[in-house]
Amino acid sequence: MVTLHLRNVPADLDATLAADAKAGVSKNRRAIEGLRRGLGLDQLERSQLIDQIRHGRRPVDLDIAELIREDRPAGRS
């Protein structure tokens, strides 16, 4: 990990980060999330995760309607 120091942070931005910190999210974590989102890195990570899920998915051979019918109380169709 690398340390990054920011200067001349606008007061409104610092106030928002401070409010998040009071709510339990550190200024550092929130700033990193904002940088990732602003640079579009979160989109890249999200698309990579979706690809991993799609490629790791196993086919499922289930009749969903039949499962619903089996779960209903007796006497209802």
All heavy atoms as a GROMACS GRO file, in nm:
protein
  599
    1MET      N    1   0.083  -0.118   0.000
    1MET     CA    2   0.000   0.000   0.000
    1MET      C    3   0.088   0.125   0.000
    1MET      O    4   0.196   0.126   0.056
    1MET     CB    5  -0.089   0.004   0.124
    1MET     CG    6  -0.191  -0.105   0.130
    1MET     SD    7  -0.334  -0.055   0.036
    1MET     CE    8  -0.418  -0.210   0.027
    2VAL      N    9   0.036   0.229  -0.059
    2VAL     CA   10   0.105   0.356  -0.069
    2VAL      C   11   0.030   0.458   0.014
    2VAL      O   12  -0.092   0.452   0.026
    2VAL     CB   13   0.109   0.401  -0.217
    2VAL    CG1   14   0.170   0.538  -0.231
    2VAL    CG2   15   0.184   0.300  -0.301
    3THR      N   16   0.103   0.552   0.072
    3THR     CA   17   0.040   0.661   0.147
    3THR      C   18   0.026   0.781   0.057
    3THR      O   19   0.121   0.818  -0.013
    3THR     CB   20   0.124   0.697   0.270
    3THR    OG1   21   0.135   0.581   0.352
    3THR    CG2   22   0.061   0.809   0.348
    4LEU      N   23  -0.091   0.841   0.057
    4LEU     CA   24  -0.119   0.958  -0.024
    4LEU      C   25  -0.166   1.069   0.068
    4LEU      O   26  -0.256   1.048   0.149
    4LEU     CB   27  -0.228   0.925  -0.127
    4LEU     CG   28  -0.283   1.039  -0.211
    4LEU    CD1   29  -0.175   1.090  -0.306
    4LEU    CD2   30  -0.405   0.992  -0.289
    5HIS      N   31  -0.105   1.184   0.058
    5HIS     CA   32  -0.147   1.299   0.138
    5HIS      C   33  -0.215   1.399   0.045
    5HIS      O   34  -0.162   1.430  -0.062
    5HIS     CB   35  -0.026   1.366   0.205
    5HIS     CG   36   0.042   1.277   0.302
    5HIS    ND1   37  -0.001   1.264   0.432
    5HIS    CD2   38   0.150   1.195   0.289
    5HIS    CE1   39   0.078   1.179   0.494
    5HIS    NE2   40   0.169   1.135   0.410
    6LEU      N   41  -0.328   1.449   0.085
    6LEU     CA   42  -0.401   1.546   0.005
    6LEU      C   43  -0.392   1.683   0.072
    6LEU      O   44  -0.409   1.695   0.194
    6LEU     CB   45  -0.548   1.507  -0.008
    6LEU     CG   46  -0.575   1.374  -0.078
    6LEU    CD1   47  -0.723   1.342  -0.074
    6LEU    CD2   48  -0.526   1.378  -0.221
    7ARG      N   49  -0.370   1.785  -0.008
    7ARG     CA   50  -0.368   1.921   0.043
    7ARG      C   51  -0.483   1.999  -0.017
    7ARG      O   52  -0.536   1.962  -0.121
    7ARG     CB   53  -0.236   1.989   0.002
    7ARG     CG   54  -0.117   1.932   0.072
    7ARG     CD   55   0.005   2.007   0.028
    7ARG     NE   56   0.098   1.904  -0.017
    7ARG     CZ   57   0.219   1.927  -0.056
    7ARG    NH1   58   0.264   2.050  -0.063
    7ARG    NH2   59   0.297   1.831  -0.092
    8ASN      N   60  -0.516   2.108   0.049
    8ASN     CA   61  -0.620   2.199   0.000
    8ASN      C   62  -0.753   2.129  -0.024
    8ASN      O   63  -0.821   2.154  -0.125
    8ASN     CB   64  -0.573   2.270  -0.128
    8ASN     CG   65  -0.445   2.347  -0.105
    8ASN    OD1   66  -0.427   2.409  -0.001
    8ASN    ND2   67  -0.354   2.340  -0.201
    9VAL      N   68  -0.790   2.040   0.066
    9VAL     CA   69  -0.919   1.972   0.057
    9VAL      C   70  -1.027   2.075   0.088
    9VAL      O   71  -1.022   2.141   0.192
    9VAL     CB   72  -0.926   1.854   0.157
    9VAL    CG1   73  -1.065   1.791   0.156
    9VAL    CG2   74  -0.819   1.750   0.125
   10PRO      N   75  -1.124   2.093  -0.001
   10PRO     CA   76  -1.230   2.190   0.024
   10PRO      C   77  -1.306   2.158   0.153
   10PRO      O   78  -1.325   2.042   0.189
   10PRO     CB   79  -1.322   2.176  -0.097
   10PRO     CG   80  -1.237   2.114  -0.203
   10PRO     CD   81  -1.139   2.027  -0.131
   11ALA      N   82  -1.350   2.263   0.220
   11ALA     CA   83  -1.416   2.248   0.350
   11ALA      C   84  -1.542   2.162   0.341
   11ALA      O   85  -1.570   2.081   0.430
   11ALA     CB   86  -1.450   2.385   0.407
   12ASP      N   87  -1.619   2.176   0.233
   12ASP     CA   88  -1.742   2.097   0.220
   12ASP      C   89  -1.711   1.948   0.205
   12ASP      O   90  -1.782   1.864   0.260
   12ASP     CB   91  -1.829   2.148   0.105
   12ASP     CG   92  -1.760   2.139  -0.031
   12ASP    OD1   93  -1.636   2.143  -0.037
   12ASP    OD2   94  -1.832   2.132  -0.132
   13LEU      N   95  -1.604   1.916   0.134
   13LEU     CA   96  -1.564   1.777   0.119
   13LEU      C   97  -1.518   1.720   0.253
   13LEU      O   98  -1.555   1.610   0.292
   13LEU     CB   99  -1.454   1.764   0.014
   13LEU     CG  100  -1.398   1.624  -0.011
   13LEU    CD1  101  -1.508   1.526  -0.046
   13LEU    CD2  102  -1.293   1.630  -0.120
   14ASP      N  103  -1.438   1.798   0.325
   14ASP     CA  104  -1.391   1.754   0.456
   14ASP      C  105  -1.509   1.735   0.551
   14ASP      O  106  -1.513   1.638   0.628
   14ASP     CB  107  -1.291   1.854   0.514
   14ASP     CG  108  -1.237   1.806   0.647
   14ASP    OD1  109  -1.179   1.695   0.651
   14ASP    OD2  110  -1.254   1.878   0.747
   15ALA      N  111  -1.607   1.824   0.545
   15ALA     CA  112  -1.725   1.812   0.631
   15ALA      C  113  -1.803   1.685   0.600
   15ALA      O  114  -1.851   1.616   0.691
   15ALA     CB  115  -1.814   1.934   0.615
   16THR      N  116  -1.814   1.651   0.473
   16THR     CA  117  -1.884   1.528   0.434
   16THR      C  118  -1.808   1.406   0.484
   16THR      O  119  -1.868   1.313   0.537
   16THR     CB  120  -1.900   1.522   0.281
   16THR    OG1  121  -1.973   1.635   0.237
   16THR    CG2  122  -1.970   1.395   0.237
   17LEU      N  123  -1.677   1.407   0.467
   17LEU     CA  124  -1.595   1.295   0.516
   17LEU      C  125  -1.605   1.284   0.668
   17LEU      O  126  -1.612   1.174   0.723
   17LEU     CB  127  -1.449   1.312   0.473
   17LEU     CG  128  -1.422   1.299   0.323
   17LEU    CD1  129  -1.278   1.336   0.292
   17LEU    CD2  130  -1.454   1.161   0.272
   18ALA      N  131  -1.605   1.398   0.737
   18ALA     CA  132  -1.616   1.398   0.883
   18ALA      C  133  -1.751   1.343   0.927
   18ALA      O  134  -1.760   1.268   1.025
   18ALA     CB  135  -1.594   1.538   0.937
   19ALA      N  136  -1.857   1.378   0.856
   19ALA     CA  137  -1.991   1.327   0.890
   19ALA      C  138  -1.996   1.176   0.873
   19ALA      O  139  -2.054   1.104   0.955
   19ALA     CB  140  -2.097   1.394   0.803
   20ASP      N  141  -1.935   1.126   0.766
   20ASP     CA  142  -1.930   0.981   0.745
   20ASP      C  143  -1.850   0.914   0.856
   20ASP      O  144  -1.885   0.805   0.902
   20ASP     CB  145  -1.866   0.947   0.609
   20ASP     CG  146  -1.960   0.974   0.493
   20ASP    OD1  147  -2.079   1.001   0.516
   20ASP    OD2  148  -1.913   0.967   0.378
   21ALA      N  149  -1.743   0.979   0.899
   21ALA     CA  150  -1.660   0.923   1.006
   21ALA      C  151  -1.741   0.911   1.135
   21ALA      O  152  -1.731   0.813   1.208
   21ALA     CB  153  -1.536   1.009   1.028
   22LYS      N  154  -1.826   1.010   1.163
   22LYS     CA  155  -1.912   1.003   1.281
   22LYS      C  156  -2.011   0.888   1.269
   22LYS      O  157  -2.054   0.832   1.370
   22LYS     CB  158  -1.986   1.134   1.302
   22LYS     CG  159  -1.899   1.245   1.355
   22LYS     CD  160  -1.981   1.370   1.378
   22LYS     CE  161  -1.891   1.484   1.428
   22LYS     NZ  162  -1.966   1.609   1.446
   23ALA      N  163  -2.048   0.855   1.146
   23ALA     CA  164  -2.143   0.746   1.123
   23ALA      C  165  -2.073   0.610   1.120
   23ALA      O  166  -2.138   0.508   1.097
   23ALA     CB  167  -2.217   0.769   0.992
   24GLY      N  168  -1.942   0.608   1.139
   24GLY     CA  169  -1.870   0.481   1.148
   24GLY      C  170  -1.784   0.444   1.028
   24GLY      O  171  -1.726   0.337   1.025
   25VAL      N  172  -1.777   0.530   0.928
   25VAL     CA  173  -1.692   0.503   0.812
   25VAL      C  174  -1.577   0.604   0.815
   25VAL      O  175  -1.600   0.724   0.812
   25VAL     CB  176  -1.771   0.517   0.679
   25VAL    CG1  177  -1.680   0.490   0.560
   25VAL    CG2  178  -1.891   0.426   0.677
   26SER      N  179  -1.455   0.554   0.822
   26SER     CA  180  -1.341   0.643   0.836
   26SER      C  181  -1.326   0.736   0.716
   26SER      O  182  -1.368   0.703   0.604
   26SER     CB  183  -1.212   0.563   0.854
   26SER     OG  184  -1.173   0.504   0.732
   27LYS      N  185  -1.268   0.851   0.740
   27LYS     CA  186  -1.241   0.946   0.631
   27LYS      C  187  -1.157   0.880   0.524
   27LYS      O  188  -1.182   0.896   0.404
   27LYS     CB  189  -1.166   1.070   0.684
   27LYS     CG  190  -1.250   1.171   0.755
   27LYS     CD  191  -1.159   1.289   0.793
   27LYS     CE  192  -1.235   1.409   0.840
   27LYS     NZ  193  -1.147   1.525   0.863
   28ASN      N  194  -1.057   0.807   0.567
   28ASN     CA  195  -0.967   0.741   0.473
   28ASN      C  196  -1.042   0.644   0.382
   28ASN      O  197  -1.029   0.647   0.259
   28ASN     CB  198  -0.857   0.667   0.550
   28ASN     CG  199  -0.752   0.610   0.458
   28ASN    OD1  200  -0.674   0.684   0.400
   28ASN    ND2  201  -0.749   0.478   0.447
   29ARG      N  202  -1.122   0.557   0.444
   29ARG     CA  203  -1.197   0.458   0.366
   29ARG      C  204  -1.292   0.525   0.269
   29ARG      O  205  -1.303   0.488   0.152
   29ARG     CB  206  -1.273   0.366   0.461
   29ARG     CG  207  -1.352   0.261   0.387
   29ARG     CD  208  -1.414   0.165   0.484
   29ARG     NE  209  -1.499   0.072   0.411
   29ARG     CZ  210  -1.575  -0.017   0.467
   29ARG    NH1  211  -1.576  -0.029   0.597
   29ARG    NH2  212  -1.650  -0.096   0.396
   30ARG      N  213  -1.363   0.627   0.318
   30ARG     CA  214  -1.460   0.698   0.233
   30ARG      C  215  -1.390   0.770   0.118
   30ARG      O  216  -1.439   0.769   0.004
   30ARG     CB  217  -1.537   0.798   0.320
   30ARG     CG  218  -1.651   0.862   0.249
   30ARG     CD  219  -1.765   0.763   0.231
   30ARG     NE  220  -1.881   0.834   0.185
   30ARG     CZ  221  -1.924   0.831   0.060
   30ARG    NH1  222  -1.863   0.758  -0.029
   30ARG    NH2  223  -2.028   0.900   0.024
   31ALA      N  224  -1.273   0.830   0.145
   31ALA     CA  225  -1.198   0.898   0.039
   31ALA      C  226  -1.151   0.799  -0.067
   31ALA      O  227  -1.159   0.826  -0.187
   31ALA     CB  228  -1.080   0.974   0.099
   32ILE      N  229  -1.104   0.683  -0.023
   32ILE     CA  230  -1.059   0.581  -0.119
   32ILE      C  231  -1.176   0.533  -0.204
   32ILE      O  232  -1.164   0.518  -0.326
   32ILE     CB  233  -0.990   0.464  -0.045
   32ILE    CG1  234  -0.855   0.510   0.009
   32ILE    CG2  235  -0.973   0.343  -0.138
   32ILE    CD1  236  -0.786   0.411   0.099
   33GLU      N  237  -1.292   0.511  -0.141
   33GLU     CA  238  -1.412   0.470  -0.217
   33GLU      C  239  -1.448   0.576  -0.321
   33GLU      O  240  -1.481   0.544  -0.435
   33GLU     CB  241  -1.530   0.448  -0.123
   33GLU     CG  242  -1.517   0.325  -0.036
   33GLU     CD  243  -1.625   0.316   0.070
   33GLU    OE1  244  -1.708   0.410   0.083
   33GLU    OE2  245  -1.628   0.214   0.141
   34GLY      N  246  -1.441   0.703  -0.281
   34GLY     CA  247  -1.473   0.812  -0.373
   34GLY      C  248  -1.375   0.820  -0.489
   34GLY      O  249  -1.414   0.843  -0.604
   35LEU      N  250  -1.247   0.801  -0.460
   35LEU     CA  251  -1.146   0.802  -0.567
   35LEU      C  252  -1.170   0.686  -0.663
   35LEU      O  253  -1.163   0.704  -0.785
   35LEU     CB  254  -1.005   0.792  -0.508
   35LEU     CG  255  -0.953   0.919  -0.442
   35LEU    CD1  256  -0.826   0.889  -0.363
   35LEU    CD2  257  -0.927   1.026  -0.546
   36ARG      N  258  -1.197   0.568  -0.610
   36ARG     CA  259  -1.222   0.452  -0.696
   36ARG      C  260  -1.342   0.477  -0.787
   36ARG      O  261  -1.339   0.450  -0.906
   36ARG     CB  262  -1.251   0.327  -0.613
   36ARG     CG  263  -1.129   0.267  -0.550
   36ARG     CD  264  -1.165   0.134  -0.483
   36ARG     NE  265  -1.047   0.058  -0.459
   36ARG     CZ  266  -0.973  -0.001  -0.551
   36ARG    NH1  267  -1.007   0.006  -0.676
   36ARG    NH2  268  -0.865  -0.067  -0.519
   37ARG      N  269  -1.450   0.528  -0.726
   37ARG     CA  270  -1.571   0.555  -0.804
   37ARG      C  271  -1.545   0.664  -0.908
   37ARG      O  272  -1.584   0.651  -1.024
   37ARG     CB  273  -1.684   0.596  -0.708
   37ARG     CG  274  -1.819   0.598  -0.770
   37ARG     CD  275  -1.934   0.616  -0.671
   37ARG     NE  276  -1.908   0.704  -0.558
   37ARG     CZ  277  -1.877   0.664  -0.435
   37ARG    NH1  278  -1.867   0.535  -0.408
   37ARG    NH2  279  -1.855   0.749  -0.338
   38GLY      N  280  -1.476   0.770  -0.867
   38GLY     CA  281  -1.447   0.881  -0.958
   38GLY      C  282  -1.359   0.840  -1.075
   38GLY      O  283  -1.373   0.893  -1.185
   39LEU      N  284  -1.270   0.747  -1.052
   39LEU     CA  285  -1.180   0.700  -1.158
   39LEU      C  286  -1.238   0.584  -1.238
   39LEU      O  287  -1.177   0.536  -1.332
   39LEU     CB  288  -1.045   0.660  -1.099
   39LEU     CG  289  -0.966   0.774  -1.036
   39LEU    CD1  290  -0.846   0.720  -0.959
   39LEU    CD2  291  -0.921   0.873  -1.142
   40GLY      N  292  -1.356   0.538  -1.198
   40GLY     CA  293  -1.421   0.428  -1.269
   40GLY      C  294  -1.368   0.291  -1.234
   40GLY      O  295  -1.402   0.192  -1.298
   41LEU      N  296  -1.284   0.282  -1.132
   41LEU     CA  297  -1.226   0.153  -1.096
   41LEU      C  298  -1.328   0.059  -1.035
   41LEU      O  299  -1.317  -0.063  -1.050
   41LEU     CB  300  -1.109   0.172  -0.999
   41LEU     CG  301  -0.990   0.251  -1.056
   41LEU    CD1  302  -0.885   0.272  -0.949
   41LEU    CD2  303  -0.932   0.179  -1.176
   42ASP      N  304  -1.430   0.112  -0.967
   42ASP     CA  305  -1.532   0.026  -0.909
   42ASP      C  306  -1.611  -0.046  -1.017
   42ASP      O  307  -1.650  -0.160  -1.001
   42ASP     CB  308  -1.625   0.103  -0.815
   42ASP     CG  309  -1.704   0.212  -0.885
   42ASP    OD1  310  -1.655   0.268  -0.986
   42ASP    OD2  311  -1.815   0.242  -0.838
   43GLN      N  312  -1.632   0.020  -1.131
   43GLN     CA  313  -1.703  -0.043  -1.243
   43GLN      C  314  -1.624  -0.160  -1.298
   43GLN      O  315  -1.679  -0.265  -1.330
   43GLN     CB  316  -1.729   0.059  -1.355
   43GLN     CG  317  -1.821   0.172  -1.317
   43GLN     CD  318  -1.961   0.124  -1.287
   43GLN    OE1  319  -2.012   0.032  -1.352
   43GLN    NE2  320  -2.024   0.183  -1.189
   44LEU      N  321  -1.492  -0.141  -1.309
   44LEU     CA  322  -1.406  -0.248  -1.359
   44LEU      C  323  -1.410  -0.366  -1.264
   44LEU      O  324  -1.428  -0.481  -1.307
   44LEU     CB  325  -1.262  -0.196  -1.373
   44LEU     CG  326  -1.157  -0.298  -1.415
   44LEU    CD1  327  -1.190  -0.354  -1.553
   44LEU    CD2  328  -1.019  -0.234  -1.416
   45GLU      N  329  -1.398  -0.341  -1.134
   45GLU     CA  330  -1.402  -0.450  -1.036
   45GLU      C  331  -1.537  -0.521  -1.039
   45GLU      O  332  -1.544  -0.643  -1.031
   45GLU     CB  333  -1.374  -0.396  -0.896
   45GLU     CG  334  -1.232  -0.349  -0.878
   45GLU     CD  335  -1.211  -0.273  -0.748
   45GLU    OE1  336  -1.309  -0.251  -0.674
   45GLU    OE2  337  -1.096  -0.235  -0.722
   46ARG      N  338  -1.643  -0.445  -1.052
   46ARG     CA  339  -1.777  -0.503  -1.056
   46ARG      C  340  -1.793  -0.592  -1.179
   46ARG      O  341  -1.845  -0.703  -1.170
   46ARG     CB  342  -1.882  -0.392  -1.056
   46ARG     CG  343  -2.021  -0.440  -1.027
   46ARG     CD  344  -2.119  -0.325  -1.012
   46ARG     NE  345  -2.086  -0.242  -0.896
   46ARG     CZ  346  -2.071  -0.110  -0.898
   46ARG    NH1  347  -2.090  -0.044  -1.008
   46ARG    NH2  348  -2.041  -0.044  -0.789
   47SER      N  349  -1.745  -0.547  -1.294
   47SER     CA  350  -1.760  -0.627  -1.416
   47SER      C  351  -1.674  -0.753  -1.408
   47SER      O  352  -1.714  -0.858  -1.457
   47SER     CB  353  -1.725  -0.546  -1.540
   47SER     OG  354  -1.588  -0.517  -1.547
   48GLN      N  355  -1.557  -0.743  -1.345
   48GLN     CA  356  -1.473  -0.862  -1.327
   48GLN      C  357  -1.542  -0.963  -1.235
   48GLN      O  358  -1.539  -1.084  -1.261
   48GLN     CB  359  -1.336  -0.823  -1.271
   48GLN     CG  360  -1.250  -0.749  -1.370
   48GLN     CD  361  -1.123  -0.692  -1.306
   48GLN    OE1  362  -1.112  -0.684  -1.184
   48GLN    NE2  363  -1.029  -0.653  -1.389
   49LEU      N  364  -1.605  -0.915  -1.130
   49LEU     CA  365  -1.677  -1.003  -1.039
   49LEU      C  366  -1.793  -1.071  -1.110
   49LEU      O  367  -1.814  -1.192  -1.095
   49LEU     CB  368  -1.727  -0.924  -0.918
   49LEU     CG  369  -1.811  -1.002  -0.816
   49LEU    CD1  370  -1.731  -1.117  -0.757
   49LEU    CD2  371  -1.861  -0.909  -0.708
   50ILE      N  372  -1.866  -0.995  -1.190
   50ILE     CA  373  -1.978  -1.053  -1.266
   50ILE      C  374  -1.928  -1.161  -1.360
   50ILE      O  375  -1.987  -1.269  -1.370
   50ILE     CB  376  -2.055  -0.944  -1.342
   50ILE    CG1  377  -2.131  -0.856  -1.242
   50ILE    CG2  378  -2.151  -1.004  -1.445
   50ILE    CD1  379  -2.188  -0.728  -1.301
   51ASP      N  380  -1.816  -1.136  -1.428
   51ASP     CA  381  -1.758  -1.238  -1.517
   51ASP      C  382  -1.718  -1.363  -1.440
   51ASP      O  383  -1.742  -1.475  -1.486
   51ASP     CB  384  -1.635  -1.182  -1.590
   51ASP     CG  385  -1.671  -1.085  -1.700
   51ASP    OD1  386  -1.789  -1.080  -1.741
   51ASP    OD2  387  -1.580  -1.011  -1.745
   52GLN      N  388  -1.660  -1.345  -1.323
   52GLN     CA  389  -1.620  -1.460  -1.241
   52GLN      C  390  -1.742  -1.541  -1.200
   52GLN      O  391  -1.740  -1.665  -1.204
   52GLN     CB  392  -1.544  -1.415  -1.116
   52GLN     CG  393  -1.407  -1.362  -1.145
   52GLN     CD  394  -1.342  -1.300  -1.022
   52GLN    OE1  395  -1.402  -1.293  -0.915
   52GLN    NE2  396  -1.220  -1.256  -1.036
   53ILE      N  397  -1.848  -1.473  -1.163
   53ILE     CA  398  -1.971  -1.542  -1.123
   53ILE      C  399  -2.029  -1.618  -1.241
   53ILE      O  400  -2.067  -1.735  -1.229
   53ILE     CB  401  -2.074  -1.443  -1.065
   53ILE    CG1  402  -2.024  -1.390  -0.930
   53ILE    CG2  403  -2.212  -1.508  -1.052
   53ILE    CD1  404  -2.104  -1.273  -0.876
   54ARG      N  405  -2.034  -1.553  -1.356
   54ARG     CA  406  -2.090  -1.617  -1.476
   54ARG      C  407  -2.010  -1.741  -1.517
   54ARG      O  408  -2.067  -1.843  -1.552
   54ARG     CB  409  -2.095  -1.519  -1.592
   54ARG     CG  410  -2.207  -1.421  -1.581
   54ARG     CD  411  -2.217  -1.333  -1.704
   54ARG     NE  412  -2.328  -1.242  -1.690
   54ARG     CZ  413  -2.330  -1.119  -1.735
   54ARG    NH1  414  -2.224  -1.071  -1.799
   54ARG    NH2  415  -2.434  -1.042  -1.717
   55HIS      N  416  -1.879  -1.731  -1.512
   55HIS     CA  417  -1.796  -1.843  -1.555
   55HIS      C  418  -1.792  -1.955  -1.451
   55HIS      O  419  -1.766  -2.070  -1.485
   55HIS     CB  420  -1.655  -1.795  -1.588
   55HIS     CG  421  -1.650  -1.716  -1.714
   55HIS    ND1  422  -1.653  -1.578  -1.714
   55HIS    CD2  423  -1.648  -1.753  -1.844
   55HIS    CE1  424  -1.650  -1.535  -1.839
   55HIS    NE2  425  -1.648  -1.638  -1.920
   56GLY      N  426  -1.819  -1.924  -1.327
   56GLY     CA  427  -1.817  -2.025  -1.223
   56GLY      C  428  -1.952  -2.088  -1.196
   56GLY      O  429  -1.965  -2.180  -1.118
   57ARG      N  430  -2.054  -2.038  -1.264
   57ARG     CA  431  -2.190  -2.085  -1.242
   57ARG      C  432  -2.209  -2.225  -1.299
   57ARG      O  433  -2.168  -2.255  -1.410
   57ARG     CB  434  -2.288  -1.989  -1.307
   57ARG     CG  435  -2.431  -2.017  -1.270
   57ARG     CD  436  -2.529  -1.927  -1.340
   57ARG     NE  437  -2.486  -1.788  -1.342
   57ARG     CZ  438  -2.546  -1.696  -1.414
   57ARG    NH1  439  -2.648  -1.728  -1.490
   57ARG    NH2  440  -2.503  -1.573  -1.413
   58ARG      N  441  -2.275  -2.308  -1.221
   58ARG     CA  442  -2.308  -2.442  -1.270
   58ARG      C  443  -2.454  -2.444  -1.313
   58ARG      O  444  -2.538  -2.382  -1.248
   58ARG     CB  445  -2.287  -2.544  -1.158
   58ARG     CG  446  -2.140  -2.560  -1.122
   58ARG     CD  447  -2.127  -2.652  -1.007
   58ARG     NE  448  -2.187  -2.585  -0.891
   58ARG     CZ  449  -2.182  -2.630  -0.768
   58ARG    NH1  450  -2.123  -2.741  -0.742
   58ARG    NH2  451  -2.238  -2.562  -0.670
   59PRO      N  452  -2.485  -2.515  -1.419
   59PRO     CA  453  -2.625  -2.522  -1.462
   59PRO      C  454  -2.710  -2.593  -1.357
   59PRO      O  455  -2.665  -2.686  -1.292
   59PRO     CB  456  -2.618  -2.601  -1.592
   59PRO     CG  457  -2.486  -2.666  -1.595
   59PRO     CD  458  -2.396  -2.591  -1.503
   60VAL      N  459  -2.831  -2.545  -1.340
   60VAL     CA  460  -2.923  -2.603  -1.244
   60VAL      C  461  -3.045  -2.652  -1.320
   60VAL      O  462  -3.105  -2.579  -1.398
   60VAL     CB  463  -2.965  -2.497  -1.139
   60VAL    CG1  464  -3.065  -2.556  -1.042
   60VAL    CG2  465  -2.843  -2.444  -1.066
   61ASP      N  466  -3.080  -2.777  -1.296
   61ASP     CA  467  -3.194  -2.836  -1.365
   61ASP      C  468  -3.308  -2.851  -1.265
   61ASP      O  469  -3.323  -2.954  -1.200
   61ASP     CB  470  -3.155  -2.972  -1.424
   61ASP     CG  471  -3.266  -3.033  -1.507
   61ASP    OD1  472  -3.349  -2.956  -1.559
   61ASP    OD2  473  -3.270  -3.156  -1.518
   62LEU      N  474  -3.384  -2.743  -1.248
   62LEU     CA  475  -3.495  -2.742  -1.154
   62LEU      C  476  -3.620  -2.690  -1.222
   62LEU      O  477  -3.614  -2.603  -1.307
   62LEU     CB  478  -3.465  -2.650  -1.034
   62LEU     CG  479  -3.356  -2.692  -0.939
   62LEU    CD1  480  -3.332  -2.580  -0.838
   62LEU    CD2  481  -3.393  -2.820  -0.867
   63ASP      N  482  -3.734  -2.742  -1.179
   63ASP     CA  483  -3.862  -2.689  -1.224
   63ASP      C  484  -3.911  -2.597  -1.113
   63ASP      O  485  -3.963  -2.642  -1.011
   63ASP     CB  486  -3.960  -2.804  -1.250
   63ASP     CG  487  -4.095  -2.755  -1.300
   63ASP    OD1  488  -4.116  -2.631  -1.306
   63ASP    OD2  489  -4.179  -2.840  -1.331
   64ILE      N  490  -3.892  -2.467  -1.130
   64ILE     CA  491  -3.926  -2.370  -1.028
   64ILE      C  492  -4.074  -2.377  -0.993
   64ILE      O  493  -4.112  -2.372  -0.875
   64ILE     CB  494  -3.888  -2.227  -1.073
   64ILE    CG1  495  -3.739  -2.217  -1.104
   64ILE    CG2  496  -3.931  -2.124  -0.970
   64ILE    CD1  497  -3.649  -2.245  -0.987
   65ALA      N  498  -4.161  -2.390  -1.093
   65ALA     CA  499  -4.305  -2.396  -1.068
   65ALA      C  500  -4.338  -2.517  -0.980
   65ALA      O  501  -4.421  -2.507  -0.889
   65ALA     CB  502  -4.381  -2.402  -1.200
   66GLU      N  503  -4.273  -2.628  -1.004
   66GLU     CA  504  -4.298  -2.748  -0.923
   66GLU      C  505  -4.253  -2.726  -0.779
   66GLU      O  506  -4.322  -2.767  -0.685
   66GLU     CB  507  -4.226  -2.869  -0.984
   66GLU     CG  508  -4.249  -2.998  -0.910
   66GLU     CD  509  -4.397  -3.038  -0.903
   66GLU    OE1  510  -4.474  -3.008  -0.997
   66GLU    OE2  511  -4.437  -3.101  -0.803
   67LEU      N  512  -4.141  -2.661  -0.759
   67LEU     CA  513  -4.095  -2.631  -0.623
   67LEU      C  514  -4.194  -2.542  -0.549
   67LEU      O  515  -4.221  -2.563  -0.431
   67LEU     CB  516  -3.958  -2.563  -0.627
   67LEU     CG  517  -3.840  -2.650  -0.671
   67LEU    CD1  518  -3.715  -2.565  -0.685
   67LEU    CD2  519  -3.818  -2.763  -0.573
   68ILE      N  520  -4.252  -2.446  -0.620
   68ILE     CA  521  -4.352  -2.357  -0.559
   68ILE      C  522  -4.476  -2.437  -0.521
   68ILE      O  523  -4.530  -2.423  -0.411
   68ILE     CB  524  -4.386  -2.240  -0.653
   68ILE    CG1  525  -4.264  -2.149  -0.667
   68ILE    CG2  526  -4.508  -2.162  -0.601
   68ILE    CD1  527  -4.277  -2.044  -0.774
   69ARG      N  528  -4.522  -2.524  -0.613
   69ARG     CA  529  -4.640  -2.606  -0.583
   69ARG      C  530  -4.615  -2.695  -0.462
   69ARG      O  531  -4.702  -2.711  -0.375
   69ARG     CB  532  -4.676  -2.691  -0.704
   69ARG     CG  533  -4.751  -2.615  -0.812
   69ARG     CD  534  -4.809  -2.709  -0.917
   69ARG     NE  535  -4.706  -2.767  -1.002
   69ARG     CZ  536  -4.653  -2.707  -1.110
   69ARG    NH1  537  -4.695  -2.588  -1.146
   69ARG    NH2  538  -4.561  -2.767  -1.182
   70GLU      N  539  -4.497  -2.754  -0.452
   70GLU     CA  540  -4.464  -2.842  -0.340
   70GLU      C  541  -4.462  -2.765  -0.208
   70GLU      O  542  -4.492  -2.821  -0.102
   70GLU     CB  543  -4.328  -2.907  -0.362
   70GLU     CG  544  -4.327  -3.012  -0.471
   70GLU     CD  545  -4.187  -3.063  -0.500
   70GLU    OE1  546  -4.091  -3.024  -0.428
   70GLU    OE2  547  -4.173  -3.143  -0.594
   71ASP      N  548  -4.431  -2.639  -0.212
   71ASP     CA  549  -4.418  -2.559  -0.091
   71ASP      C  550  -4.551  -2.506  -0.042
   71ASP      O  551  -4.563  -2.462   0.072
   71ASP     CB  552  -4.321  -2.443  -0.117
   71ASP     CG  553  -4.274  -2.379   0.011
   71ASP    OD1  554  -4.239  -2.453   0.106
   71ASP    OD2  555  -4.272  -2.255   0.019
   72ARG      N  556  -4.655  -2.510  -0.125
   72ARG     CA  557  -4.786  -2.458  -0.087
   72ARG      C  558  -4.853  -2.551   0.012
   72ARG      O  559  -4.834  -2.672   0.010
   72ARG     CB  560  -4.874  -2.442  -0.209
   72ARG     CG  561  -4.833  -2.328  -0.297
   72ARG     CD  562  -4.935  -2.307  -0.406
   72ARG     NE  563  -4.894  -2.195  -0.489
   72ARG     CZ  564  -4.918  -2.187  -0.618
   72ARG    NH1  565  -4.985  -2.281  -0.680
   72ARG    NH2  566  -4.877  -2.082  -0.687
   73PRO      N  567  -4.937  -2.494   0.099
   73PRO     CA  568  -5.014  -2.578   0.191
   73PRO      C  569  -5.106  -2.674   0.115
   73PRO      O  570  -5.149  -2.645   0.005
   73PRO     CB  571  -5.097  -2.479   0.272
   73PRO     CG  572  -5.033  -2.345   0.251
   73PRO     CD  573  -4.962  -2.352   0.119
   74ALA      N  574  -5.138  -2.786   0.176
   74ALA     CA  575  -5.224  -2.887   0.112
   74ALA      C  576  -5.359  -2.825   0.077
   74ALA      O  577  -5.412  -2.742   0.150
   74ALA     CB  578  -5.243  -3.006   0.205
   75GLY      N  579  -5.414  -2.864  -0.037
   75GLY     CA  580  -5.546  -2.816  -0.078
   75GLY      C  581  -5.540  -2.693  -0.164
   75GLY      O  582  -5.642  -2.648  -0.214
   76ARG      N  583  -5.423  -2.632  -0.183
   76ARG     CA  584  -5.411  -2.514  -0.270
   76ARG      C  585  -5.331  -2.553  -0.394
   76ARG      O  586  -5.237  -2.629  -0.387
   76ARG     CB  587  -5.337  -2.401  -0.198
   76ARG     CG  588  -5.420  -2.345  -0.085
   76ARG     CD  589  -5.355  -2.226  -0.025
   76ARG     NE  590  -5.348  -2.118  -0.123
   76ARG     CZ  591  -5.275  -2.009  -0.106
   76ARG    NH1  592  -5.204  -1.991   0.000
   76ARG    NH2  593  -5.273  -1.914  -0.198
   77SER      N  594  -5.371  -2.501  -0.508
   77SER     CA  595  -5.294  -2.532  -0.630
   77SER      C  596  -5.239  -2.412  -0.695
   77SER      O  597  -5.255  -2.304  -0.664
   77SER     CB  598  -5.376  -2.610  -0.729
   77SER     OG  599  -5.512  -2.592  -0.721
   0.00000   0.00000   0.00000
